[in-house]
Amino acid sequence: MNIILNGTPLSVDEKETLADILLRLGIKGPVAALLNEEVIHKADLASTQPKEGDRVEFLVMMGGG
């Protein structure tokens, strides 16, 4: 199935959770996740499965200065 991840189409398995997608993409560290503009808490990433056409945003926190 297809979702929109950070504005780009991405094919994912129907059983993949947001945590699975983060792992597959190699995204580590502090991250904020939104599903259809709704914040998904860190504790819920492993149980939240996007559906066809959902819009997912991953915002990775970076330090610097």
Buried (B, 14 or more C-beta within 10 A) or exposed (E): EEBBBEEEEBEBEEEBBBBBBBBEEEEEEEBEBBBEEEEBEEEBBEEBBBEEEBBBBBEEEEEEE
